[in-house]
Amino acid sequence: MQFHSSIVLVFADPEDEKIKEELGRQMLRHCAGLPLAIIVLGGLLFKKETAVEWEMFGKNVKKHISEGKGKELQDSKYSGVSWVLGLSYDELPYFLKPCFLYLAIFPGDSEIRTHELCQMWMAEGFISSEEMGYDYLHELVQRCMVQRGVLSSINKRIRTCRVHDLMRDLCLSKVREENFLRITDFSNGHMATDTLASSKVRRLAMFYFRSHYELPAISKDGSLRSFICHYEFDSHPTKVGPWFDYFRLLRVLKLENLGHSFTLPREIGKLIHLRFLRLQGKNSAEPFPSSIRNLTSLQTLELDLQDCGFDFLSKNVSKWRLEQLRHLYLPSPLYSSCFKVSDKQLLLESAGSLQTLVNISTSYPGFNGLARLTRLTKLKVVFDEDWQGGVTFNCLRFLRVEVEAPNGIDITPILLSCPQIYRLKVSGRIPKFPEDYSQFSSNLLKLTLIGTWLKNDPMPTLGKLPMLRILRLLNRAIISEEIVCLGGGFPRLESLHFWGVFLENWRVDEGALLSLCHLTIEMDLTLRRLPEGLRFIATLKEIVLDHIPVELVRRLKEGGEDFYKFRHVPSLVFLHPYIHRTYS
């Protein structure tokens, strides 16, 4: 059994180690060499330290196998897996079981946004804080019941996750067994039945619903806590309105792929216990009903809607108090350019619990007052005109700037107003880049510039930022004639990414970028050779070149003119080389 070394944990007591190794071999024989079974088994043994714990666990393994033999013989797909999957669920602490079962509410093979998952867990009452949610998710990952997706580039926190097909099958089996959740799938075009009305249903997920389908009958006892509709929801308020009469105890409402004919019914105001509301898709011409002001218990409000008119909120909604709100995502200006929100609709200054605010405009009359929100850590601002500053967002840690002003904006007041941020992302034109590095937060770890069209080279300034670890320059972020990384600059930079920035005259002095590990250059048709100074960077682990001239690829490959300069780099990746052609 070549896999035993990946499961048996090494401890000081050699006798203990021998016992556990033998126990590990015995358990691995039941895995039939299946990677998923072995991985899950390793996750189950992860926190069992003594030989006594391993022996007790071994007895549980034999029990599950003896009880599950018939099922394994009936379904060969689960052969060697069903016992360990069932055991992984039974071994979960009581507080993790509802969190795991709730994953069934998402479609199979989907990338689950972890911040949304934790917000939904919290709305349901499974956790008391989102930090607790991330801890629970981390434990499910350690137990190999959830797979990690995208990780944060800074703190490596899990940003997305997913569930293996077989683990999801276990999840679906358990939610049916415990009546935890009901799923209605219309993907085969079947109409809904009345089975939902026959028993208490606390959570309902509908997949592939279409506007011409009949809505399934819902139990009228008001037991529903979560209602999720994926892929399409395009029903008239007269059809869905009666449903909301039975949603009075609802905590989570998520409607995706809304069509133009969908309009929120006035009965939405009866959902006074609602804590999580996400609407995604195309907004109808009808604005929100005034009754939405009754939703004062909301913790998360996400309006991922297109084509929102100016009176989307303003026509009926006024003085909506959101004192419990933690996360507010307003419609993107990219898809709803005429949408505006005023302080007469949303009283954001009273939202003392607000942590995330996305797509607020500087034209919002109470914008400067947002600096008084001491829990606000993430902010995405749309600048449709120059902003003079004058306030300080001391608690802000992440800032995203969207420049909508046609002539660009002066970014200096923005930088001075956010002295503690460690992530900054700027999209849109900036006529001039600050030359004084002290105007930036000294804590800045990650900086992304997109389409800023900087005429003056920002690298000498950025190279002085003491903590900067990640720099991404994308889509004509720089258009200066020369880009220079000075010696001693970027002392802690680990990752540098260019996309659509012309680096024909890029110079790296000796002593610059001494901590650089990853360099990525994409979509640069002018690049003829890499800067000579890169050869002196001993820490460089990977260079990725994508959509660059094939002549450069030939120079860097083994046998090429410049191969010797970068042979110390363990990984040189060439993707989609471009053949440059000239036409007479």
N, C-alpha and C positions, 0 to 999 in steps of 0.2 A: 504493500500500500504506500505508494510514493507520496500521498497527500498528507500523511500523518504529521509531518513536521510543521505543516502550516496551521495545525489545530492545537497540538500539544504545547502548553505553555511551560517554559523552563523555570524551575525554582531551585532554591539552594539545596533542598532535601533530595538527594539522588534516588532514595527509595520511593518517594512520592512521584518523582518523575517517571520511574519505570512503571509504576502502577497506572499512571495516567496514559502513558504511551500505549500500554496494552489495551486499556479501555478504549482509547481513541481508535486503535486498529479494529477492535470489535465493532464499534459503531460505524466506522467507515465502510465495513463490508456490506452494510445495509443500504449504502448510498448508490450502489450499482455503477460507480464511476461517474455519476451525473454531476456536473459542475455546480448547478444550483443547489442540489441537496448538500454537497460538501460545504459550499459557502454559507448556507443557512445554519448548518450544524456548527461551523466555526463561530458564527455569531452567537449561537446559544451557549457555547462553552466559554465565551469571551470573559465573562465575569465570575466564572466558577474557578476558584483558586486551589482548593484542597482536594486531595484524592477522595475524601469522603463525599464531597459535593459531586465529583465525577461519577462515583459509584451509584449515588442516588439518581443522578441523571440517567445513567446507563439503564437502571431499572425502568425508568419512565419510557425510555426508548423501546425496550422490549415490550412494554405494555401497549404502546401505541401501534407497534408493528403487528402484534397479535390481534388487536382490535380492527386493524385496517387491511388485513390480508385479502378479504373478499373484495373490497373496493379496488384494490390494486390489480387483482386478477381481471376484474371487469373492465377496467380502463387502463390500457397499457401506457397511455400518455403520462399517468401519475406513478408508474412503477418506480419504486425507489425514492419517490419524492413525497407522496402524500403523508407518510408518517411524520417526516421532519417538518413539513409545512404545518400540519395540525399541532405538533408539539410546540412550534415557534409561537403559535397563537396562545396555546394554553399556558405557556411560560411567561406571557406578558403580565406585568403588574396591572392591577385593576384600572388604574388611571390612564394607561396607554391603550387599552382595548377600544374605547370609543373613538380615540384619535385615529387608530388604524382603520377601523370600520368606516369612518367618515371618508376615507380615500376612495371608496366605491362610488361616491357621488360624482367623481370626475370620469370622463370617457376613457376607455382603454387606450394605451399607447400615447397618452397626452403628457406634455411637459407641464407639471403643476407649479405655479408660482408660489413659492413658499411664504411670501409675505401675505398673499391672499389666503392661503390655507390657514395660517396662524390667526388671521383676522376672523375667519369663519369659525375656527375652533373656539375663539374667545367669545364670539357672539352666541355660540351654543352653550357656553358655560363650562366647557371642558377644561379650560385653563383660566388663570386669573391675570396673566400678563402675556404679552407676545414674546418676551424673553423666555418665559417658561415654555411657550410653544416651540421655539427654536431648540431648546434643550430636549424636549420630547421627540422632536423630529430627528435630532442627532442620535438619540438612543435607538430609534427605529432603524436608522441607517446602520448603527453599530451591530444591531441584531440581524442585519441583512434582510430586513423585511421591506425596506424602501431603498431605492437606488438614487445616488446623487446625480444631479444633472450639472448645470452650470454653477460654478463657484464664484464668489466675489473675488475680484482681482486684488483686493487689499487685505481683507481679514480672512479670506477663504471660507466665509460663511456660505451655506448652501442657498443659492438663489432659485434654483428649480430642482424638482425631484420627479421621479416616476416610479411606477410599480411594475415589476415583472409580470408577464401574462399569467403564469401559474400562481404567483402570489395574489394576483387580483382575483383569480378563480376562487382561491381560498376565501378572500375577502367577501366576494359575492355570496359564497355558500354560507358564511357566518351571518351576514346581514339578513339573509332569508330565514335562517334558523332562529335568530334572535329577534326577528321582526324590527330590526334597527332602521331599515331603509327599504323603500320600494322604488324600483327602476321600471319605467315604461319606455320601451324602445320601439320607435316607429320606422326604423331603418328598412324594414321589409314592406312598408306600405300598409301595415295592418292598422285597422281602426282600434281605438282604445276600448276597453271593456269596462264593466262596472265592478270589477273585483276590488278596486280601491275603496269602494264604499262599504265593503263587508267587514272590515276590521280597522282598528286604529292604525293610522299611518302617521308616524312622527316626522318622517323625512321622505320627500318625493323628488326624484330626478327624472326628467323627460328628455329623451334624445330624439333628434330628427323630427320634431313636431312640425306640421304644416298647417297653414291657415285654414285649409278646407276640411281638416279632421275635426271630429267632434271631441270636445274636451272630456276627459274621463270624469266620471262621478267621484266626488271627494267625500270622505267621511265628514259629516256635519257636526261632529262633537268638538271641533276646534283643537284637535290634538297636534296638528301639523306645526313643526318648528322650523323646518328648512324646505324651501321650494326652489329647485334649480331647473332651468330649461336651457339645454345646449342646442346649438346649431341653427335653430330658427324658431321665432315666436312672433307671429304676425296676426294676432287676433284682435277683433274690434272690442272696445271696452264694454259693450253691451253683452259680449260673450264671457269675458273674463271677470267682469265686475262681480257677479254672484259668487265667484270663487273667493274673492277677497273678504266676503262676509264671513267665511269660515277660516280665515287666516288670522284671526284676532290675536293668537298667541305666537304668531310667526316671529322668528328671530333672524332668519337668513332668507333673502330674496335675491335671486340672480337670474336675469333674463338676458340671453345672448342672441345675436343676429336678429335683432328687431327689424321689422320691415316698416315701410313708410306708413302703412295703415294702422300700426299699433299706436295706441294712445293710453297713457296711464288713466285708469278709471278713478273717479272721485272717491271710490271706496278705499283707495290707498291710505286715506287718512285714518282708517280704523285700525291700522297696524301699529298701534302705539308702543308695542314692545319690540318693534323691528330695530335690529342693531347693525345689520349688514345689508346694504342695497347696492347692487351692481346692475347697470343697464348698459348694454353694448349693442351697437348697430346703427341704423338710420332713424333719426328722430322724425316724428310726424310734424305736420304744420301746426298741430294743436299744442299749446304750451302746457306746462304742468298744471294740474288742478290746485286750487288754493288750499285744499285739505291736506296737502303734503306738509304743510307747516306743523301738523300734529305729530310728525315723526321727530320728536325731541330726544329720543333715546338712541339715535343713530351713533354708532362708533365709526363706521366706514361708509362713505358715500362715494361711489365711483360712477361717473357719467361719461362713459366712453362712447359718445354719440357723434354722428356726422350731421352736417347741415342744420345745426341749431340756429334758429333765428334770434334776432335781438331780444324779442319778447318771450324767449324760451322760459325764463323765470319771471321776468319783470311784469308780465301782464296780470298774473293772478297771485303771485307769491310776494309777500311783504313781511319784513321783520321775522324771518325764520330763525329762531334761536336754536343753536346747535351746541349746547354747553357740554354734551358728552362726546362730541365728535373728536376722533383721533386722526382720521385720514380722509382728506377731501381731494378727489380727482375730478377736475372740471373738464369740459370738452376741449379737445386739442384745437388750437388756432389754425392748424394745418388743414383741418376738415370743416371747421366752423368759424371762418374768419370774421363773421359779423356778430358772433356771440360776445356779449359783454355781461358782466355782473356788477351790481352796485351794492352799496352798503344799506340800501333800503330793502333789498331782498334777503341777503345773507348777513347776519350780524356776527361776522367772523371775530371781531375784537372780543366778543364774550365767550368764544370757544377756547376756554383756558386749557383744555386737554389736547388741543390740536398739535400733532406731531409732524404730519405730512400735508403739504398744500401744493397742488400741481395745477399749472396753467392759470394762475392768477395774473392779472394785468396791472401794470403800474398806473393805469387809468382808474383802477378801483379807488374810490375816494378815501377809503380807510386803509390804504396800503401801508403808510408809515406807522399806523397804529399796530400793525402786525408784529412790529419789533418788540412789543410788550408781552407777546405770547412766549412764556419762558420754557415751554416744552417743544416749541417748533424747531425741529432739527433738519427737516428736508423741505426744500422750497424750489419750485420751478416757476420762474417769472417770465412773462411776455412783456418785452419793452417795445411799445409802439411809439415811444418818444423818449427824448433825453430825460434822465432822472437826476436830480441834483443831490440826492442823498440827504444827509443831515440826521439820520438815525442809525443806530447800531444794532444788528442782529447778533447778539452775543452768544446765543445758544445754537445758532445754525451750524450744522456740520457738513451738509451737502447742498450745493447750490447749482441749479441749472438755469442758464440764461438763454432765452430765445429772442433774438433781435428782429423785430418786425418793421422798425423805422427804415424807410427807403434809403436814407443817407447814412445809416449806421448810428451808433451811439458812442459816447465817451464812457469807457468801462471803469475809469478810475474811481468815481464815486461808489460804484458797486463793490469794488474790491475793498475800499476803505470801510464800507458798512458791514463787512463780514470777516472780522479778524480771526475767527476760530475755525473756519471751514477747513476740512481736509480733502474734500472732493469738489472740483469745479468743472463744469461743462458749459461751453459757450458756443452757440450756433448763430451765425449771421455776421454781417459786416461790422468791422471795427476799424474806423479810419486810422487810428494810431494806437500802438501798443505801448503801455507804460515802460519807461526805461529805468525807473527806480524799483528795484525788487522788493524794497521794504513796504511797498504798497500792497503786496500780496500777503496772505496769511502765512505766518512762519510754520504752520502745521500742515501746509498743503502737501498731500501725498500723491494725488492723482489729478492730472489736468488734461482735458480734452478740448480741442479747438476744431470747429467744423465750419468751413466756408466763411472764415473771418476775413480773407483777402488782405492779409497784413502786408503792407508795402515795406515796412521796416523789419529787419530780421529780429525776431524775439529771442533767439537762442542765447545771446550774451546775458540778457536779463534772466531768463528762465534757468540758466546754468548756475545762478547764484542762490537759488532756492535750496535751503539746507536739507529739507526732508523729502523732496520730490522723488518718487519711486517709479511712477508710471506717467508717460507722456504720449498722447495720441494726437497727431496732426493730420486732419482728414479733409479731403475735398477742397483743395485750394485754400487751406488754412494760411499758407504763406505764399506770396507771389513776389517776394524780393528777389533781386538778381543773384544774391549770394547768401548762403546759409553757413554760419560758422559756429562750431563748438570749440570754445576756447580752452586752453590747457587749464586744468583744475576745475573746470565747470562740470556740473551734474555729478557731484561726488557720490550720491546715493541712488541715482537712476538705475533701475533694473530692467525696465521694458520701454522700448522706443518703437512707435508704430507710425509709419507714413502711409497715407492712402491718397492718391491723386495730388501729390505735392511734387513739383518738378525739382529734382535734386541734381541737375546737371552741374551746378557749381556749389556742391556741398563739401565743406572742409572740416576735418576733425583734427585738431592739434594734439600732439603727444601730451598725455596727462589728462585728457578729457574722458568722460564716460567710464571711469575706472571700475565701476560696479555693474556695468551693463551685462545682462545675461541673455536677453532676447531682443533681436532686431527684426522688424518686419517692414518690408517695402512693397507696396502694391500700386498698380496702375501708374507707373512712371515710364513713359516712352522716351524720355530724354536721358536716362541714366546710362552711362557708358562704362563706368567703373566705380567700384566702391572706394570711399576715401582711404588714403594711405594710413591715416591715424588709427583705423579700426584694428590693424594688425597688432597694435601694442596693448589691446584690451584682453588680458588673460582670463577674465571672468566670462567671456562670451561663450554661451552654450549653444545658441541656435541662431541662424540667419534664415529667414523665409523671404524668398523673392517670388512675387506673383505678378503676372502680366508685365514683365520687363523685357527689354530687347534680348533676342536670342544671342546676339554678339557678346553680351555680358555673361550669359550663362556659359558660353564656350570658354571665356577667359577664366572662369572660376572653377570649372570642372577639372578633374584630375587630368593632367597633361596640358592644361591651359596656362596662359601667360601669368595669371595672378593666383594660381592654385596654391603656391607655396606660402602666400601671405596669410591665407585663412585655413591652412591645414590643421591649425590648433583648435578650430571650432568643431565640436563633436557632430553637429548636425547642420548641414547645408541643404535647404529644401528649395527646389525650383518648380514652380507651378505655372502653367500656361505661358511659356515664353512667346514673345511677340516678334515676328519677323518684320523688320522695318523695311519698307519699300519706298523708293522715290520714283516719281513719274515725270518724264520729260514732256 
